[in-house]
Amino acid sequence: MLGMSINEQSISAEKRHYYSSSQGPFHNANNILMFFGGGGRGEIVETIIRSLRLGDSIVTVCGERGSGKTMLGLVLADRLKHRYNIIRYDLPNVSTGLMLRHLLIEICPQQADLISADQAIDGVTQELINQSVSCLSTALHGTSPGDKPYMLTVDTQADLDAATLQILNDLVQSQKNEEPGIQIMLFRRTEPGEQQGKTTHAISGDKTFNPAEDHYWLRRLTLNEISDYLRHHMMLFDFNQRDVFTREMAYFIADRSDGIFRSINTLARNAFMVAGLEDAEHVSMSHLLAAGLPARETQTDSHGFLWRHRSAMVGLLGFGVLLGMTLVIAFGR
């Protein structure tokens, strides 16, 4: 019995270390096996797949930072990889030159030198743009790997300017066997509080350009959905720990995260880290409270306390000197 107890303690300690390590829960945010279909995400995936199969050329998905745009794009790419040649553009910056060079490398590799890496960054002439678009259009009409159409997913932090969007719009007009030669999924970051009523015209910044009829928004999760997400994630990670987050803990996470995936993952991950530091077997509300403490306010004044209150300190020092002199004179007599 003693041997069993020691072995169980050893296993429990290993699990605690595993939960608090870099491979613990809520670290694998972009693992498509952990995809959560709540908050309308599952319905959006199915609707986008149907619309693309019906021939819609451009689909736009909007959401705040941390709302799951990248995860959604990865799930869609995995679902569509047998039907399309997937091209993923996820560079932090975007411009007409960068986009065209990226497409040339993927679709026309033999013509990739039309736009060099330096030209893509510094800017390209209209002549080079026209040559590149012509080359891409010709390739989209011809034979492609596996004889499948292309799918471009654009998931970048930057907004696409009107010129780049117009080029993409021109490319989707290419037909192959009466089907689009390329279809596009645009993932656009929105600001907190931005309303869903904005049209696709506003996305492009050009009132004469309408990139898509299909326009999807990734909303924040509700309290019930956050509870489901926590249970879903823990169940996939460790079935025995599926109910570790109580309703009270879910409410706390909802209050601190505002229903944003990134914030939920960060808070839960930090709670497991605190639990690991305390060598606790299970994460608890106290660990969440410690993980959710507000950050220490940054001192705007770079000087210390004495400097900020120097006038009072000078006056106090002068008063002390005067008092000392008075006492010396009084007792000296």
C-alpha positions in Angstrom: 0.0 0.0 0.0 2.8 2.3 0.8 4.4 1.7 -2.6 1.1 2.5 -4.3 0.8 5.7 -2.3 4.3 6.9 -3.3 3.6 6.0 -6.9 0.3 7.9 -6.9 2.0 10.9 -5.4 4.7 10.8 -8.1 2.1 10.7 -10.8 0.2 13.5 -9.3 3.3 15.7 -9.0 4.1 14.9 -12.7 0.6 16.0 -13.7 0.9 19.2 -11.8 4.2 20.0 -13.5 2.6 19.1 -16.8 -0.3 21.5 -16.2 2.0 24.4 -15.3 4.5 23.8 -18.1 4.6 25.4 -21.5 2.7 22.3 -22.8 -0.1 22.6 -20.3 -3.7 23.6 -20.9 -4.6 26.7 -22.9 -1.1 27.0 -24.5 -2.0 25.4 -27.8 -4.4 28.2 -28.9 -4.0 27.4 -32.6 -4.3 23.6 -32.4 -7.3 22.9 -34.7 -8.1 19.8 -32.7 -9.0 22.2 -29.8 -11.4 24.2 -32.0 -14.5 25.4 -30.1 -17.6 25.7 -32.2 -19.5 27.8 -29.6 -20.2 31.4 -30.0 -21.4 30.8 -33.5 -18.0 29.7 -34.8 -19.1 26.2 -35.9 -22.0 27.7 -37.9 -19.8 30.2 -39.5 -17.4 27.5 -40.6 -20.2 25.5 -42.2 -21.8 28.5 -43.9 -18.5 29.7 -45.3 -17.7 26.2 -46.8 -21.2 26.1 -48.4 -20.8 29.6 -49.8 -17.4 28.8 -51.3 -18.6 25.6 -52.9 -21.4 27.7 -54.5 -18.8 29.8 -56.1 -18.6 32.9 -53.9 -15.4 34.6 -54.8 -14.4 36.6 -51.6 -15.5 36.0 -48.0 -14.7 38.5 -45.2 -14.4 37.5 -41.6 -14.1 40.2 -39.0 -13.2 40.1 -35.3 -11.3 41.7 -32.5 -7.7 40.8 -31.6 -7.9 37.4 -29.9 -11.4 36.5 -31.1 -10.2 33.4 -33.0 -9.7 34.5 -36.5 -6.5 32.6 -37.0 -8.0 29.4 -35.5 -11.0 29.8 -37.8 -8.8 30.2 -40.8 -6.7 27.1 -39.9 -9.9 25.0 -39.4 -11.3 26.2 -42.8 -8.0 25.5 -44.5 -7.9 22.0 -43.1 -11.5 21.3 -44.1 -10.9 22.6 -47.6 -7.4 21.2 -48.3 -8.7 18.3 -50.4 -10.7 20.7 -52.7 -8.3 23.6 -53.0 -4.6 24.4 -53.2 -4.4 26.5 -50.1 -2.3 29.7 -50.1 -1.9 31.4 -46.7 -0.8 35.0 -46.4 0.0 35.7 -42.7 2.7 38.3 -42.9 2.4 41.2 -40.4 2.6 43.8 -43.2 0.8 43.9 -46.5 1.2 45.9 -49.7 0.5 45.4 -53.4 4.1 44.3 -54.0 4.2 41.9 -51.1 0.9 40.3 -52.0 1.8 39.9 -55.7 5.2 38.4 -54.9 3.6 36.0 -52.5 1.1 34.9 -55.1 3.8 34.6 -57.8 5.9 32.3 -55.7 2.9 30.1 -55.0 1.1 30.2 -58.4 3.8 31.1 -60.9 7.1 30.0 -59.3 9.0 30.3 -62.5 8.0 34.0 -62.8 8.6 34.8 -59.1 11.6 37.0 -60.0 9.2 39.5 -61.6 9.1 41.2 -58.2 12.2 40.9 -56.0 12.0 40.9 -52.2 13.4 44.4 -52.2 10.9 45.7 -54.7 8.1 44.1 -52.8 9.1 46.2 -49.7 10.2 49.4 -51.4 7.4 49.5 -53.9 6.6 48.4 -57.5 5.9 50.2 -60.7 2.5 50.0 -62.4 4.2 48.1 -65.2 5.4 45.4 -62.9 2.0 45.2 -61.3 0.4 44.7 -64.7 2.9 42.0 -65.7 2.4 40.2 -62.5 -1.4 40.3 -62.7 -1.3 39.1 -66.3 1.0 36.2 -65.3 -1.2 35.2 -62.4 -4.4 35.4 -64.5 -2.9 33.2 -67.2 -1.8 30.6 -64.6 -5.2 30.6 -63.0 -6.8 29.7 -66.3 -4.3 26.9 -66.9 -3.3 23.7 -65.1 -2.8 23.8 -61.3 -1.3 21.2 -58.9 -3.8 18.4 -58.5 -6.0 20.3 -61.0 -7.6 22.0 -58.1 -8.6 25.7 -57.8 -6.6 28.0 -55.4 -7.8 29.3 -52.1 -6.1 32.4 -50.7 -6.5 33.1 -47.0 -5.3 36.6 -45.9 -4.8 36.8 -42.1 -2.7 39.8 -41.4 -2.5 42.5 -38.7 -2.5 45.3 -41.3 -5.5 46.5 -43.4 -5.4 45.9 -47.1 -5.4 49.1 -49.1 -7.8 49.7 -52.0 -5.2 49.0 -54.7 -4.4 45.6 -53.2 -8.1 44.7 -52.8 -8.8 45.8 -56.3 -6.0 43.4 -57.6 -7.5 40.6 -55.6 -10.9 41.4 -57.1 -9.5 41.3 -60.6 -7.9 37.9 -59.9 -11.1 36.3 -58.7 -12.6 37.1 -62.1 -10.4 34.4 -63.6 -12.5 31.4 -64.6 -11.5 27.8 -65.0 -14.1 25.3 -66.3 -16.7 27.8 -65.4 -15.5 28.0 -61.8 -13.4 30.6 -60.1 -9.7 30.0 -60.6 -9.1 31.4 -57.1 -11.3 32.3 -54.1 -10.3 34.4 -51.2 -11.0 34.5 -47.5 -10.1 37.9 -45.9 -9.7 38.0 -42.1 -9.9 41.6 -40.8 -9.1 42.8 -37.3 -11.7 45.2 -35.9 -11.4 47.5 -32.9 -13.3 46.9 -29.6 -16.8 48.4 -29.9 -16.8 48.6 -33.7 -20.3 47.8 -34.8 -21.3 45.0 -37.1 -23.2 47.4 -39.3 -20.1 48.5 -41.2 -20.3 47.4 -44.8 -17.7 45.7 -46.9 -17.2 49.1 -48.6 -15.8 50.5 -45.4 -13.4 47.6 -45.1 -11.7 48.4 -48.4 -11.7 52.1 -47.9 -13.0 52.6 -51.4 -16.7 53.3 -52.0 -16.5 51.9 -55.5 -15.2 48.5 -54.4 -17.3 45.7 -53.0 -15.2 42.7 -52.2 -17.8 40.3 -51.1 -21.4 39.7 -50.2 -20.5 37.3 -47.4 -19.4 39.1 -44.3 -19.1 37.3 -40.9 -18.4 38.7 -37.5 -16.7 36.7 -34.6 -18.5 38.0 -31.5 -17.5 37.7 -27.9 -18.5 34.7 -25.9 -21.3 34.8 -23.3 -20.9 33.5 -19.7 -22.6 30.2 -20.6 -20.3 29.8 -23.7 -17.2 30.6 -21.6 -18.2 27.8 -19.2 -18.7 25.4 -22.2 -15.3 26.5 -23.6 -13.5 25.8 -20.4 -15.0 22.4 -20.0 -14.5 21.6 -23.7 -10.8 22.6 -23.6 -10.1 20.7 -20.3 -12.1 17.6 -21.5 -9.9 17.4 -24.6 -6.7 18.0 -22.6 -7.6 15.7 -19.6 -11.0 14.1 -19.4 -10.7 13.6 -15.7 -10.2 17.4 -15.2 -13.1 18.4 -17.4 -15.1 20.0 -14.5 -12.1 21.7 -12.8 -13.6 25.2 -13.6 -16.6 25.8 -11.4 -19.4 28.2 -12.3 -17.9 30.8 -9.9 -14.5 30.5 -11.7 -16.2 30.8 -15.1 -18.0 34.0 -14.0 -14.7 35.5 -12.8 -13.0 34.6 -16.1 -15.9 36.1 -18.0 -15.7 39.3 -16.0 -11.9 39.6 -16.6 -11.7 38.5 -20.2 -14.8 40.2 -21.7 -15.4 36.9 -23.7 -12.2 37.2 -25.8 -10.4 33.9 -26.4 -7.0 35.3 -26.0 -7.8 36.8 -22.6 -9.5 33.6 -21.5 -6.5 31.5 -22.4 -4.1 33.8 -20.8 -6.0 34.0 -17.5 -6.6 30.2 -17.3 -3.0 29.5 -18.2 -1.7 31.8 -15.6 -4.0 30.2 -13.0 -2.4 26.8 -13.8 1.0 28.4 -13.4 0.2 29.8 -10.0 -1.3 26.4 -9.0 2.0 24.7 -10.2 4.1 27.1 -8.1 2.0 26.2 -5.0 2.3 22.5 -5.9 -1.5 22.3 -5.9 -3.1 19.3 -7.5 -6.1 21.3 -8.9 -6.5 24.9 -10.0 -8.9 26.7 -7.8 -10.6 30.1 -7.4 -7.7 31.4 -5.3 -5.3 30.7 -8.1 -7.6 32.5 -10.5 -7.8 35.5 -8.2 -4.0 35.6 -8.1 -3.8 35.3 -11.8 -6.3 38.0 -12.4 -4.8 40.7 -10.2 -4.5 44.0 -12.0 -1.1 44.9 -13.2 1.0 47.2 -11.1 0.4 50.8 -12.2 3.4 52.2 -14.0 4.9 55.2 -12.2 4.6 58.1 -14.6 7.1 60.1 -12.7 10.6 58.7 -13.0 11.8 60.4 -9.8 11.5 59.0 -6.4 9.3 59.9 -3.4 11.8 62.4 -1.9 12.2 64.2 -5.3 8.4 64.5 -5.8 8.0 65.9 -2.3 11.2 67.9 -2.2 9.5 71.2 -1.2 8.0 69.7 1.9 11.2 67.9 2.7 13.3 71.1 2.4 10.8 72.9 4.7 10.9 70.0 7.2 14.7 70.0 7.2 14.9 73.7 7.8 12.4 73.5 10.6 14.5 70.7 12.2 17.7 72.7 12.0 16.0 75.8 13.5 14.6 73.6 16.3 18.0 72.1 17.0 19.7 75.5 17.2 16.9 76.8 19.6 17.4 73.8 21.9 21.2 74.3 21.9 20.9 77.9 22.9 18.3 77.2 25.5 20.2 74.4 27.2 23.6 76.1 26.7 22.5 78.8 29.1 
